[in-house]
Structures are given as structure tokens and as C-alpha cells.
Amino acid sequence: MFTVSLIVFAASIVAIFSYGLNFDVDFTGGSVLEVEFTNGRPPIEDIVSVFESSKDPIVHATTVTPLGELGLVVRSSDKTNATHGVVTSVLLKNWPEAGLQERQFDFIGPSVGEELKQKSITAIVILLIAVLLYIAFMFRALSRSLSLWAMSAGTVLGLAHDIIIPIGLFAVLGHFAGVQISAIYVAAILTILGYTVSDKVVIYDRVRENILRGSKAPLADLVHTSVMQTLVRSINNTLVVVISSLAVFLFGGESIKYFALALMVGIALGAYSSIFVASPVLVWMGNKRKT
Amino acid sequence: MTRNAKILISIAVGSLLLFIYVAPNLINRIPGLPKLPERPFTLGLDLLGGVHLQYKADLSNIGTSSPGDALAGVRDVVERRVNYFGVSEPLVQISGTDRLIVELAGIDDADTAIKLIGETPFLEFRDGSTLDAVPTEKDPYGGWKSTGLTGSQLKRAQVVFDSQTSRAQVDLTFNDEGTKLFGEITKRNLGKPVAVFLDGVPISIPTVQTAITDGRAVISGSFTPSEAKLLATRLNSGALPVPIKLISQQTVGASLGKQSLSDSMRAGIWGLILVALFMLIFYRLPGITAMMALLVYLLITLAVYKLLPVTLTLAGIAGFILSLGMALDANVLIFARMKEELASGKPLSISLAEGFHRSWPSIRDSHVTTFISAFVLYAFTTSIVRGFALTLGIGVVISLFTSIIVTRTFLRAMIAGRLGRYTWLFS
């Protein structure tokens, strides 16, 4: 199992570096217009050819993707909010009978996108520091029975696993399915981080409890017993949260669908990595230091 | 009466009161009861439909006044301008050191709103030309010269209707300086035309009949009533003290908002049903108590949303649904530990006490770490994410209370009652 994790982890890193992350206009700046043709969407090739032959530089430079049965998404990297006006007027002029209806329009200035990037990075760094402080504090009490290094390494590797794999997944989804990373995605990553760290602390806590109860078994057996003791609750615990994210994924609508997916995957991975990453690392590192 | 029974009764009464507060519309459907006031939840623009605009003020040339004052001045002017839209509770808010956020619910014509907010109408009186002046390339309106009388010397502008043609006109009242200037201009141009320019375009070129010294003038262009009202509002709201620039815009159509709202409701109901089934199947009787605790959680959370109020957005509702799962977390921990203690042969009541006692550190940990995440998200990120962080954070705090106090009370009550004899119901 540890090998599987390692392979998926490595694959995720490769995916992130080779495909890159497909950032939304939230981060890059630009405009997204979503419209609906209530009387039926004109053929997408027609729309593309009209846009490409347009003399307006903004309309010319847009990318067009269909959305569902009747919808259309138009993206532009223009740095003003002019996209809305010019694109809707071209659509109205060419297809006056199509029943054009605007669903939403977002314009993000380049400075706002840049600011979001900065803020996201700050938030991630601060949370990492907070989580590290927290586990250092929690593990201080455990360190009489267990190696502090082994616990920290196990937790940090487990967390890296929980975060990197969903990011890798979105690198793949972004590359092949055009799924974009929007502002809310940062929230998913940070929530995963905060939520899954406690799962790892719980197992280590159980190991300590077993040591304190006077178990003289080797560390590997002890960790195994502790994992088994916490297994059911770990899985059930994760399942309730995964189930509630699943409800958002299935029924919550298009715009937060992938956010729910990221949460689901990350939280499920969190339970998995507590057992198959954080625990083996604890045994491995813990034994190594004893000898 | 035992202490536990007292707590149980207060939880029941409290829940009923909360229910009345959260869903008065359901109570009002029962005939024969006095009608309760209905206070709706505060919904965000992505659920209501509307326009969210973010402006950056250019504070580089504010001279001696403080940036805060200049920004407050911008806010006041923008506030007056958006009031023209007549939306309920428009939001005009300073954000950070140089940002202004404008939110207009229920408006989908963003372009008009942006135009109204951002542009300073420049009204100017010009003279020195004739109606049939020859326009040139350089000066397309032909020879009109500024008189120095502009919109800044206005005291008031209002819409009036011409008594004969019943067309809309804009009635201007000048301040002292303007009155004096206007008097001089009309005297100087008696019998000659004077042009009223708006944003560099002549909108009305009346011929002066008499010298006007009372400081009143009427612009009678070919206005529709709403155009006249718009112009009057723009003139009244005055000029922006510093230039502002639109840096982000989000417009959500009302239909999409409605759809998102019903999607989120559906997701919430399904989330509730799915976790309920899960708990019942895995934990039987304790599962039922967990569900009851979850309902109390639901009521408290919704009441807090109304009370604060929390503006519910798509992401916020997602956070709320996620918190439903997390609220059950603690129950799962307690029950798992209880099962363990029961399996080791301890009696039910001791298992219950041990279950609570031993699962407390794990419960505390998972709540604390999730709360830290929510806090960092709320403090260091932007609006969309904050909605999520807020509902998640509130959820974590409330679930700590319900899973400990409420679940324990319910379980104790059940054990004390007849059900306590059937240990298998709990294991």
C-alpha cells in the first residue's frame, strides 16, 4: 500500500509539473461571460467562426466553450470589463432569434488576480505554520513515549500526500477536461489540511495510550494494533464528511461541483494516509532512531 | 427530577423556540395561530442575482486631506448615485485602504450601474456661437466657448414636467456664485442662444429671452422621464473627489441565482438524508440520538445565521453542508469508543461515561484543527472563500456544543429509561 501511495504521489508531482495548473480568471485576471440561448444554441462552430472573423480585438481573442444543452461560456483575457458589452452585442446581432439570456459575467482585474494569489499563498503558509505549531504542541505530551521526529515526519508526509494528490488530480482534470482552479479551491486545500491533521494525531495518541497501558510489544505491532483500534472510527468519521461533500458534488450545482470533489478526495485521502503513510513512517523512523 | 431530565427539557423548549425563530413561515401555515413576523435569511448576490463591483480609488493626488477622508467622500458620492437604482439595501462599503465595494441585489443591467457610479457628469454652459454654426473636424459642435458656469455651481437639480407639453425637464437651482454667473451670461446673450453641454455634447440650446437673476434654469432637451431623473440624480450627487477605477465585477443573473439556491437546498437536504441513513445503519439507537443532536445543531446554526446575520452564498452553504458531516464526527468518535467499552464487558452507563471521557481529546483535536483552518481562511483570503470559512467556523463551534451536551443528554435519558435494558441497541 505504501508503494501505491508513493507511485500516485510521484505521478501527481509529475502531473503538476508537466501539465501545470489550469488557473481560473480569479487568479489570472480576465473575463468570463456565461450565457444561455433559450431557443436553442446556434452551432458552436458558427459562433467560433463569427468570433474569429470579428474585427473587434476583444471578441476576436475570446475562447468559446459550450456548457450543457443551451449554455455558452466565453472567456477573454482583456484587462477591462468591456468583454461583456462587445460579446453580447455580437451574439445579439448574429442570432437575434436565439433568445440570448445572460447568466453571469465575471471580470477580474489583473491586480485583483495577483492579490488573490498573494493572499492564497499567505493563507497556506500561515496555516502550515499553525498546524506545525499545533502538532508540535500536541506531540510534546506524546514525546516521552514516541520519537518526536518520527511523529512529525509521519504527519508532515501524510499531509503532503493529502494535499499533493488532489492538486495532481486537478492538474490532470485541468489538462484533459478543462477544469479550472478557482478561488474557492484554496478553501478546499486548507480545509483538507486542517481536517485531516487531527486524524493522524488520533492514531498517535492511541499508540501512546497503548504504550502507557504497559504494552511491551514491538513498535510495529503496537502501531498496527492502534491502527486497527481506530480504523472503524477513522473510516466512519471520514465517510460522514465524504457523504456530505458528495451531496454537494452531486446536487450543489455546476459552480461548486469541483470544489466538493477536491474536498471529498482530500478528506478520503486523509483517512487513508493516516493508516498507510503516517503510521508506517512512524514505525520506520521510530525504529531507526532506537537502534 | 434528575439533572439530566432538566437539561433534556431545556433542550426541547430551546429547540422549539429556535424552530419558531428559524422557520416562522411554517408555523404561520397552521391556521388559528397568531401570525409571526417572518424574517428571511440574508442571501448573497450569487443566490439572489445582482451586481458586485470592486473599485480602486486613485489616492495619489489628494493634497492635504487624509486618504481615509477622501475614500469616505467617494463612498458618500457613490452611495447617493446608487440610491437612484432603488434596489433594496444597496451596499457601498470601504474595503482596505483604497477599495470600494458596491453590491446591488436584483439588478442585472450592470453596465448602466457601472456608468452611473463611475462617471462624473460634466454639465457646462457655453455661449458665443449660433445655432447654424459650421461644425469643423476639430470642434464638431462649432464655436461654443466655456462661460465658467458648470455643474459645480449647482445647488440642486430636479425633474419637472412642462405644463404644456408634459415633457420631462431638468430644473436647475444655482448656488450664489452660479446665480451671479448665470445672470451675467443671460444678460450678455440676450436674444442669443446659450448651449447646455453634458459631457462635451450639447443637449439643449435655448435662446435667452430675458436676463435671469434668480439662479434658476430649465434644461428641456428631449428627455424621457427616466433619462431626466438619471441626469438630475447624477448632477445632485456631485463629482467624485478622486478618480476611481473598476477592478472587478461579478454579475449573476436572477435565473442563475434562483437555480443555485434551489441546487444548494437540494444538496443540503440530500446531505442530511444520506448522513442520517449512514448513522442509523451503523449505530442504531445511538444513531437516532445523533440525528436528534444533528437537528438541534441545524436549528442553532440556522438561528445564528439569521441572528448575526450571516450572508449565505453558494460556498457558504457548501461549508454548512460540510459542517453537517463534521457535526456528526464527534458522535462517531463517542459511539465508537462506547462500543469498545461495551465490548470489554462494562455496563452501559459506565461505557457511556468512558466513551465520552476517552473520545474527548480526539474530538477537541479535530475541532481545533478545523477551526484553525476556518479562521486562517477567514482572516487571510477574499470574499468568496470567506463565506465558506465563516459557515464552517460557526459550524465547528456549534457542533462541539451539540455533540457533547446534546448527544450526552439524549443518550443518558435513553439509558435511564426502558431502552437501557437492551444493550444490543447501543453496540
Interface residues (C-beta under 8 A of the other chain):
Chain A: D26 E34 T80 N81 H84 G85 Q101 E102 R103 Q104 F105 D106 F107 I108 G109 S111 V112 E115 L116 K119 S120 T122 A123 I126 L127 A130 V131 Y134 M138 A183 I184 V186 A187 L190 T191 L193 G194 Y195 V197 S198 D199 V201 V202 D205 Q229 V232 R233 N236 N237 L239 V240 V241 V242 I243 S244 S245 L246 A247 V248 L250 F251 G252 G253 S255 I256 F259 A260 L263
Chain B: D46 Q54 K56 D108 A110 D111 I114 L246 I247 S248 Q249 Q250 T251 V252 G253 S255 L256 Q259 S260 D263 S264 R266 A267 G268 W270 G271 L274 V275 F278 M279 F282 L314 A315 I317 A318 I321 L322 L324 G325 M326 L328 D329 V332 L333 A336 R337 E340 P361 S362 D365 S366 V368 T369 T370 F371 I372 S373 A374 V376 L377 F380 T381 T382 I384 V385 F388 A389 L392
